[in-house]
Amino acid sequence: MDVEKMLAELRRERESINDAILALERLASGRPRERGRPPKRASEVAKTDTARPSVSKDKRNTNTP
């Protein structure tokens, strides 16, 4: 087998492996894996952020005839 041909093939493989490593590193560093329940103070903050003010049924549809 020709040495130049072998080198070209190995370089292509190395490039493919480097691309795969890069992709895996990006996936790993993207966001940390969350495990378990959040601390109590974190869940209390989340409740207050997502809570909507209550609206009575009379005030919901003011545009209906």
DSSP file (Angstrom, degrees, kcal/mol; ACC not computed):
  #  RESIDUE AA STRUCTURE BP1 BP2  ACC     N-H-->O    O-->H-N    N-H-->O    O-->H-N    TCO  KAPPA ALPHA  PHI   PSI    X-CA   Y-CA   Z-CA
    1    1 A M              0   0    0      0, 0.0     2,-0.2     0, 0.0     3,-0.0   0.000 360.0 360.0 360.0 143.4    0.0    0.0    0.0
    2    2 A D     >  -     0   0    0      1,-0.1     4,-2.0     2,-0.0     5,-0.1  -0.483 360.0-142.5 -71.7 132.8    1.2    3.5   -0.8
    3    3 A V  H  > S+     0   0    0      1,-0.2     4,-2.6    -2,-0.2     5,-0.2   0.881 101.4  53.8 -64.9 -39.8    2.5    5.5    2.2
    4    4 A E  H  > S+     0   0    0      1,-0.2     4,-2.3     2,-0.2    -1,-0.2   0.894 108.2  50.2 -62.4 -39.5    1.0    8.7    0.9
    5    5 A K  H  > S+     0   0    0      2,-0.2     4,-2.2     1,-0.2    -1,-0.2   0.902 110.6  49.8 -64.5 -41.8   -2.4    7.1    0.5
    6    6 A M  H  X S+     0   0    0     -4,-2.0     4,-2.6     1,-0.2    -2,-0.2   0.913 110.3  50.0 -63.7 -43.2   -2.2    5.8    4.1
    7    7 A L  H  X S+     0   0    0     -4,-2.6     4,-2.4     1,-0.2    -2,-0.2   0.915 109.8  50.5 -62.6 -43.1   -1.2    9.2    5.4
    8    8 A A  H  X S+     0   0    0     -4,-2.3     4,-2.0     1,-0.2    -1,-0.2   0.909 111.9  47.8 -61.6 -42.0   -4.1   10.8    3.6
    9    9 A E  H  X S+     0   0    0     -4,-2.2     4,-2.2     1,-0.2    -2,-0.2   0.914 111.7  49.4 -66.0 -42.9   -6.6    8.3    5.0
   10   10 A L  H  X S+     0   0    0     -4,-2.6     4,-2.5     1,-0.2    -2,-0.2   0.870 109.1  52.9 -64.7 -36.7   -5.2    8.7    8.5
   11   11 A R  H  X S+     0   0    0     -4,-2.4     4,-2.2     2,-0.2    -1,-0.2   0.900 108.7  50.0 -65.4 -39.9   -5.5   12.5    8.3
   12   12 A R  H  X S+     0   0    0     -4,-2.0     4,-2.2     2,-0.2    -2,-0.2   0.918 111.8  48.2 -63.2 -42.5   -9.1   12.2    7.2
   13   13 A E  H  X S+     0   0    0     -4,-2.2     4,-2.6     1,-0.2    -2,-0.2   0.907 110.0  52.1 -63.0 -42.1   -9.8    9.9   10.2
   14   14 A R  H  X S+     0   0    0     -4,-2.5     4,-2.6     1,-0.2    -1,-0.2   0.900 109.2  50.1 -61.8 -40.6   -8.0   12.3   12.5
   15   15 A E  H  X S+     0   0    0     -4,-2.2     4,-2.3     2,-0.2    -1,-0.2   0.909 111.0  48.9 -65.1 -41.5  -10.2   15.1   11.3
   16   16 A S  H  X S+     0   0    0     -4,-2.2     4,-2.2     2,-0.2    -2,-0.2   0.908 112.0  48.7 -63.3 -42.1  -13.3   13.1   11.8
   17   17 A I  H  X S+     0   0    0     -4,-2.6     4,-2.5     2,-0.2    -2,-0.2   0.912 110.3  51.2 -65.4 -42.3  -12.3   12.2   15.3
   18   18 A N  H  X S+     0   0    0     -4,-2.6     4,-2.4     1,-0.2    -2,-0.2   0.901 109.6  50.5 -61.9 -40.4  -11.4   15.8   16.2
   19   19 A D  H  X S+     0   0    0     -4,-2.3     4,-2.3     2,-0.2    -1,-0.2   0.908 110.9  48.9 -62.9 -41.7  -14.9   16.8   14.9
   20   20 A A  H  X S+     0   0    0     -4,-2.2     4,-2.2     2,-0.2    -2,-0.2   0.901 111.1  49.7 -65.2 -41.1  -16.5   14.2   17.1
   21   21 A I  H  X S+     0   0    0     -4,-2.5     4,-2.5     2,-0.2    -2,-0.2   0.917 110.4  50.6 -63.6 -43.8  -14.5   15.2   20.1
   22   22 A L  H  X S+     0   0    0     -4,-2.4     4,-2.3     1,-0.2    -2,-0.2   0.923 110.1  49.6 -60.1 -45.2  -15.5   18.9   19.6
   23   23 A A  H  X S+     0   0    0     -4,-2.3     4,-2.1     1,-0.2    -1,-0.2   0.911 112.2  47.6 -62.4 -42.6  -19.1   18.0   19.3
   24   24 A L  H  X S+     0   0    0     -4,-2.2     4,-2.4     1,-0.2    -1,-0.2   0.880 110.0  52.5 -67.0 -37.8  -19.0   16.0   22.5
   25   25 A E  H  X S+     0   0    0     -4,-2.5     4,-2.0     2,-0.2    -1,-0.2   0.894 109.1  50.2 -64.6 -39.1  -17.2   18.7   24.4
   26   26 A R  H  X S+     0   0    0     -4,-2.3     4,-1.0     2,-0.2    -2,-0.2   0.906 111.5  48.3 -65.0 -41.1  -19.8   21.2   23.3
   27   27 A L  H  X S+     0   0    0     -4,-2.1     4,-0.6     1,-0.2     3,-0.3   0.911 112.0  49.2 -63.9 -41.5  -22.6   18.9   24.5
   28   28 A A  H  < S+     0   0    0     -4,-2.4    -1,-0.2     1,-0.2    -2,-0.2   0.852 116.2  41.1 -68.3 -35.0  -20.9   18.3   27.8
   29   29 A S  H  < S+     0   0    0     -4,-2.0    -1,-0.2    -5,-0.2    -2,-0.2   0.548  93.4  88.5 -91.2  -7.4  -20.3   22.0   28.5
   30   30 A G  H  < S-     0   0    0     -4,-1.0    -2,-0.1    -3,-0.3    -1,-0.1   0.961 105.4 -16.4 -58.1 -60.7  -23.7   23.2   27.3
   31   31 A R  S  < S-     0   0    0     -4,-0.6    -1,-0.2    -3,-0.1     2,-0.1  -0.988  71.5-113.1-148.5 138.8  -25.7   22.9   30.5
   32   32 A P        -     0   0    0      0, 0.0     2,-0.4     0, 0.0    -3,-0.1  -0.376  38.7-104.4 -70.8 149.9  -24.9   21.0   33.7
   33   33 A R        -     0   0    0     -2,-0.1     2,-0.4     1,-0.0     0, 0.0  -0.602  32.0-138.7 -76.3 125.9  -27.1   18.1   34.6
   34   34 A E        -     0   0    0     -2,-0.4     2,-0.4    -3,-0.0    -1,-0.0  -0.728  22.5-170.7 -88.4 131.8  -29.6   19.0   37.3
   35   35 A R        -     0   0    0     -2,-0.4    -2,-0.0     2,-0.1     0, 0.0  -0.965  41.1 -11.7-126.1 138.9  -30.0   16.3   39.9
   36   36 A G  S    S-     0   0    0     -2,-0.4    -2,-0.0     2,-0.0     0, 0.0  -0.075  97.9 -32.5  75.6-173.3  -32.5   16.0   42.7
   37   37 A R        -     0   0    0      1,-0.1    -2,-0.1    -3,-0.0     3,-0.1  -0.508  64.7-111.3 -80.5 149.4  -34.9   18.5   44.1
   38   38 A P        -     0   0    0      0, 0.0    -1,-0.1     0, 0.0     5,-0.1  -0.421  46.1 -86.7 -73.2 158.1  -34.0   22.2   44.2
   39   39 A P    >>  -     0   0    0      0, 0.0     4,-1.8     0, 0.0     3,-0.6  -0.232  41.3-107.8 -61.0 157.6  -33.4   23.8   47.6
   40   40 A K  H 3> S+     0   0    0      1,-0.3     4,-1.9     2,-0.2     5,-0.2   0.882 118.6  53.8 -58.1 -41.4  -36.5   25.1   49.4
   41   41 A R  H 3> S+     0   0    0      1,-0.2     4,-1.7     2,-0.2    -1,-0.3   0.846 106.9  52.3 -65.1 -32.1  -35.6   28.7   48.8
   42   42 A A  H <> S+     0   0    0     -3,-0.6     4,-1.9     2,-0.2    -1,-0.2   0.882 108.9  49.1 -70.5 -38.0  -35.3   28.2   45.0
   43   43 A S  H  X S+     0   0    0     -4,-1.8     4,-1.7     2,-0.2    -2,-0.2   0.845 109.1  53.1 -71.7 -31.3  -38.7   26.6   44.8
   44   44 A E  H  X S+     0   0    0     -4,-1.9     4,-1.7    -5,-0.2    -1,-0.2   0.898 109.1  49.1 -68.0 -39.6  -40.3   29.5   46.7
   45   45 A V  H  X S+     0   0    0     -4,-1.7     4,-1.9     1,-0.2    -2,-0.2   0.905 109.3  52.7 -64.5 -41.4  -38.7   32.0   44.3
   46   46 A A  H  X S+     0   0    0     -4,-1.9     4,-1.7     1,-0.2    -1,-0.2   0.876 106.8  53.0 -63.9 -37.5  -40.0   30.0   41.3
   47   47 A K  H  X S+     0   0    0     -4,-1.7     4,-1.1     1,-0.2    -1,-0.2   0.907 110.5  46.2 -65.1 -41.2  -43.6   30.0   42.7
   48   48 A T  H  < S+     0   0    0     -4,-1.7    -1,-0.2     1,-0.2    -2,-0.2   0.824 111.1  53.1 -73.0 -29.5  -43.6   33.8   43.2
   49   49 A D  H  < S+     0   0    0     -4,-1.9    -1,-0.2     1,-0.2    -2,-0.2   0.869 116.0  37.5 -71.6 -36.1  -42.2   34.4   39.7
   50   50 A T  H  < S+     0   0    0     -4,-1.7    -1,-0.2    -5,-0.2    -2,-0.2   0.585  88.9 111.7 -94.5  -9.8  -44.8   32.3   37.9
   51   51 A A     <  -     0   0    0     -4,-1.1    -4,-0.0    -5,-0.2     3,-0.0  -0.425  54.6-152.3 -68.2 135.0  -47.8   33.2   40.0
   52   52 A R        -     0   0    0     -2,-0.1     2,-0.1     1,-0.0    -2,-0.1  -0.818  24.5-103.0-105.1 147.8  -50.4   35.3   38.1
   53   53 A P        -     0   0    0      0, 0.0     2,-0.2     0, 0.0    -1,-0.0  -0.422  42.3-109.3 -66.4 142.8  -52.7   37.7   39.8
   54   54 A S        -     0   0    0     -2,-0.1     2,-0.4    -3,-0.0    -3,-0.0  -0.523  32.3-161.6 -76.1 140.7  -56.2   36.3   40.2
   55   55 A V        -     0   0    0     -2,-0.2     5,-0.1    -3,-0.0    -3,-0.0  -0.981  18.6-121.4-123.9 132.3  -58.8   38.0   38.0
   56   56 A S    >>  -     0   0    0     -2,-0.4     3,-0.7     1,-0.1     4,-0.7  -0.310  25.3-114.2 -70.2 158.5  -62.5   37.7   38.7
   57   57 A K  H 3> S+     0   0    0      1,-0.2     4,-0.7     2,-0.2     3,-0.5   0.804 114.0  60.3 -63.1 -29.3  -64.7   36.2   36.0
   58   58 A D  H 34 S+     0   0    0      1,-0.2    -1,-0.2     2,-0.1     3,-0.1   0.837 106.3  45.6 -68.5 -31.9  -66.5   39.5   35.6
   59   59 A K  H <4 S+     0   0    0     -3,-0.7     3,-0.4     1,-0.2    -1,-0.2   0.553  96.0  76.4 -90.7  -8.1  -63.3   41.3   34.6
   60   60 A R  H  < S+     0   0    0     -4,-0.7     2,-0.8    -3,-0.5     3,-0.2   0.960 100.7  33.6 -69.3 -51.2  -62.0   38.7   32.1
   61   61 A N     <  +     0   0    0     -4,-0.7     3,-0.4     1,-0.2    -1,-0.3  -0.713  64.1 146.8-110.3  80.7  -64.3   39.3   29.1
   62   62 A T        +     0   0    0     -2,-0.8    -1,-0.2    -3,-0.4    -2,-0.1   0.609  69.4  60.5 -87.6 -12.8  -65.0   43.0   29.1
   63   63 A N  S    S+     0   0    0     -3,-0.2    -1,-0.2     2,-0.0    -2,-0.1   0.464  76.8 107.2 -95.0  -1.7  -65.2   43.2   25.3
   64   64 A T              0   0    0     -3,-0.4    -3,-0.0     1,-0.1     0, 0.0  -0.557 360.0 360.0 -79.4 142.5  -68.0   40.7   24.8
   65   65 A P              0   0    0      0, 0.0    -1,-0.1     0, 0.0    -3,-0.0   0.478 360.0 360.0 -74.9 360.0  -71.4   42.3   23.7
